[in-house]
Amino acid sequence: MAQADIDEGLYSRQLYVIDHDSMRRMGRADVLIAGMRGLGVEIAKNVILAGVRSVTIQDEGVVEWRDLSSQFYLKEADLGQNRALCSEKQLAGLNVYVRVSAWANKLDEDFLSKFQVVVLTNSPLEEQLRVGAFCHSNNIKFIVADTRGLCGQLFCDFGESFEVRDTNGETPVSAMIARISKDNPGIVTCTDEESYRCEFTDGMFVNFSEIQGMTELNSYGPIEIKVRDNYSFSICDTSNFSEYVKGGVATEVKQPEILSFNPLNVALDEAIRDPELVKMTDDGKRQRHQSLHLAFQALHRFTQKYSQIPHTRSQADAEVLVTITKELCRDAEFDQLDEDTVRQLSLVASGDLAPVNAFIGGLAAQEVVKACSGKFTPLRQWLYFDALECLPQEDDGVLSENACAPRDSRYDGQIAVFGSAFQDKLNKQNYFLVGAGAIGCELLKNFALIGLGAGEGGNITVTDMDSIERSNLNRQFLFHSKDIGRLKSEVAAESVKEMNPHMNITAHQNRVCPETEEVYTHSFYSSLDGVAAALDNVDARVYLDQCCVRNKKPMLEGGTLGSKGHTLVVVPHLTKSYGPSTSGGQEAIPICTLKNFPHRIEHTLQWARDQFEGLFKQTAENVNNFLSDPTFVDRTFARGDVEAVEILEGVYRSLGEEWPQNWADCVSWARRQWETLYNNHIRQLLHCFPPDQVTSSGLPFWMGAKRCPHPLTFDSNNTTHMDFIVAAANLYGQIYGITGSRNHADIQSILQGVKVPEFTPKSSVKIAVTDQELKEENEERKEVKLEMLKEKLSKHLLKDQSFRMHPQEFEKDDDSNFHMDYIVAASNLRAENYDIPTADRHKSKLIAGRIIPAIATTTAAIAGLMCLELYKLVQGHQKITSYRNTYIYLANQYFVPSQPCVAPTFTHVF
């Protein structure tokens, strides 16, 4: 897959998790997923959305009632038919770039040899060993995934020599340099600005660039470092290098790692002898997960001996499984068996739960992505997971075999774990889901499978005000190309009704905020059993949490950021709520840094975004307010002199000297704008602070985070220069209702006739170095100027009183609207001014568009964890030890489940 072949419109959010090169590698991978029950289809869905070349689904079995508990592409009409064949069409519709085919025969070696990755789900141990041995000897990446009720297992074997190109996928660490010693070893000290706190770690390799003086380091190549403190690290011997003068950037260089994996037959035994081979999903359950390693093997022996899995809730079968597990313990010389865990596994082993499959399926699919791309650190080699705390608490009594017996119901896989009475309770629930995006789609899928609100008196209300866009299709799997432009909540509701026709679901298109409190009243919340938040911003979460606290309703909350994710459960009177925001989100960039002293591409992109908002949105809005509201000028005065002057100057210019009459005027404006931004302003800055300027302390002014700029000279043959002119002229035309053009030849012809005013730097101009100086400088503006503007505007009359401007609302995902064209060109030109490495359109869109990286694997896993907490809420668990808030990082299989904080108590003082 060539980079040009990658559909950035579809994969835009995923490409910020998995880079273009990794996507190209995935585009050459053929994947086999064997077993099309709930776990298999979950893995297949995530892998197909990720964008490999082909996925083949295999299953010899036929659809049973219990499959409907977690297999979202099977229907009652499919009972008795092959699972893979029934699932093929729906899976093929997820991604037009992935070939999907079904195979209903056995897995022989000729067939297996066609694939680069093989995944077995819910398969016998004998099959795992046979296929695993073939894959290991033929360098085929091999994954085993299994779920049994509330427990799950994952195994990876990527061969004896697997290259990981990027272990964590994080942006390479970089820092600006303050000084470098001539020593052995040399000591590098980074700038001491708070935002540049050194993030390097021992053993990292770095490249140096832009160093003045000790230039030998610029071409030295990657150097291993050793961290000394928060702002310094040691490098190689620099004692014979030139004297360091100033400047420089140290940037991490990612080093590939070669990993070796044991084949399955070896790894089975090694996991007991080497606990490091078992990845913990909960460090508090280490003994339990080691016991599960043997208990899963015992399950295979039980099934082989009795031709069935342990009967649901059978105490006799549970004791048999314990006995078999003890035999394995003796052989493995393991003396820390948790017998209760083995018994609980036996009691729920016949269950098939959508949330557990969603979690393990998300993890397994992420391992497929790693196997195909070489990005992120693979699992080495076992992982176990359990959510046995979801079972009824002691006070609720013991479930009987009869209560959990199959009923030829679509919920049989769930009834096997929790009993029929709990299923009835689930069906009667009333839940409010806020958000039908990526997590919202996954939650709705799980709700349909578990039957939440699917009975008499039950209901799901889902609200989302957004419409479906093409970039959504890569992870919001309830939507397809034919749905683009339709409302998310409506399509999502239709999709889950197809999964489970018994679902009672109501679609709204409202934002949940103070303005809609007439819709979402106390009466509305009173009718609910709980709320699920699938939101993408902190403010919305805080507000929804306040509503839940006020109305004493539990809330499930989850979020993702690339391969990272979190879940939170709020239980009234038991756990702490989400609470007010304690974070300001992204750290604000100082205004003076943006205006005069940028030193990172993030600074130039924010500057370009500010330019866009000021030139093409805010000024146009102010003009319209001036034209339609007689009180506008007086209201503007009330905002303070500084802001009022800026606003009214913009209005006056826009309706006067800068009002274009035709397309040529727009091009002329863009050319003058270019000269002002990239030549005149820089020349004025250098006039105030020459390159050799020194501070009162005798130190160079231009050092550390202050990069000395240089003015640019316009060149109509320079692509970036023309990109700016084309975008700026078209956007300027749009706000005045003038039709523009992309014809470079015509634009260059117009440019030849543009007269650019001469500029001479002024000694009277004062440039602020700090934000405080800027504030003081602004406050010195005279009120005379403000009064003069007020008088001029009061006399301003329009011939056409109906004239209005057209403010541009920034939209990053429309490549035809010139918005990102302007941002990229404007930012990269300013970066060139300051010798900052430029950014391509892809990276610029991420930063300027404030895009949240996303991938379906993390989303599925997070939604699964949220629904496990839902089980506890519906049962009414009252022990805080039962609940879990969880943080996951799938790039490195890092899991941190934690007990929620206790709800605060208040003492009344009389």
Summary of the structure (lengths in Angstrom):
residues: 910
radius of gyration: 31.4
end to end distance: 73.3
largest distance: 97.3
contacts: 3108
relative contact order: 0.10
helix: 45%
strand: 15%
